[in-house]
Amino acid sequence: MAGTPSLDGWDIARLDGDDSLPWIPWGSQGKARARIAARADGYQVAVVEAEPGYRTEPHVHQHAEFLYVIEGTLTNQGRRMTTGDVFAAAAGSEHTHFTAETAVRYLSVFRV
C-alpha cells in the first residue's frame, strides 16, 4: 500500500465540535433536528436529536434504513429501544410507530 491514500469517493466528517455541519429541522413537528454527516451513492448518514414525544409520520421505506440509538429511549414498531439498540428496515416495510420516550440521539443511515 504505497503512496498517499485516495479520498476519491469518501466523505469523512467529525460531528462533535464541528460547527460547519448545520442542524436542519427533522420531521414536521419541530421536535427534532439532524446533521447530515456524510453522503455516498445516494445514502446519507444523519445524527438526529429528538425531544420526548417526537413521532415520525407513517411511511413506507422506499429503500433500506438502518438506525443506531446513541442515547435515550424510544419505541419503534411496538418495541422499546434504548442506548446501543439497532434496527434495519427493509425496502417496502411500513413504518407506523416511532416515538421518542425520552430525549434521544440516534444515527440513521438511509437513501434519499
Beta strands, then each sheet from edge to edge (+ up, - down):
strand 1: 24-25
strand 2: 32-40
strand 3: 43-50
strand 4: 59-60
strand 5: 65-71
strand 6: 73-76
strand 7: 79-82
strand 8: 86-89
strand 9: 94-95
strand 10: 98-100
strand 11: 104-111
sheet 1: 1+ 2- 3+ 11- 5+ 8-
sheet 2: 4+ 9-
sheet 3: 7+ 6- 10+
end
